[in-house]
Amino acid sequence: MQINRADITALLRSRGQSDRADWVDRTLPEVVDTHINSALLKMLDIDLSTLTPAEKRD
């Protein structure tokens, strides 16, 4: 699954984790592959079921 980086940063900011959100914004690509970045998402305590998958661009 792929999710938008903006959704991750918005979730982190809503938790008051602005520093982590800023780091994610600088580090991850615009569309994040959840399989490749699973360890990072787990460390950030991101529940993938609460996020909407990114739309595929052709």
C-alpha positions in Angstrom: 0.0 0.0 0.0 1.1 3.6 -0.6 0.1 6.6 1.4 0.7 10.3 1.0 3.4 11.8 3.1 1.1 14.7 3.9 -1.3 12.3 5.6 1.5 11.1 7.8 2.7 14.6 8.7 -0.9 15.7 9.4 -1.4 12.8 11.8 1.9 13.5 13.6 1.1 17.2 13.9 -2.4 16.4 15.3 -0.6 14.5 18.1 1.7 17.5 18.8 4.7 15.8 17.2 5.7 18.7 15.0 9.4 17.9 15.1 8.8 14.4 13.8 6.4 15.7 11.2 9.0 18.1 10.0 11.6 15.3 9.8 9.2 13.0 7.8 8.4 15.9 5.5 12.1 16.4 4.7 13.0 12.7 4.5 10.3 10.6 2.9 9.0 10.8 -0.7 5.7 12.4 -1.5 4.1 8.9 -1.8 5.3 6.5 0.9 5.4 2.7 0.3 4.2 1.2 3.6 6.0 -2.1 2.9 9.4 -0.5 2.4 9.0 1.9 5.3 7.1 -0.4 7.7 9.7 -0.2 10.5 9.7 3.6 10.4 5.9 3.7 10.4 5.8 1.3 13.3 8.4 3.4 15.2 6.2 6.5 14.6 3.1 4.5 15.9 1.3 5.1 12.6 -1.9 3.0 12.3 -2.3 2.4 8.6 -5.9 1.5 8.9 -6.6 5.2 9.8 -5.0 6.5 6.6 -6.3 6.6 3.1 -4.2 4.9 0.4 -2.7 7.2 -2.1 -4.3 7.2 -5.5 -2.3 5.7 -8.3 -1.0 8.1 -10.9 -0.7 6.8 -14.4 
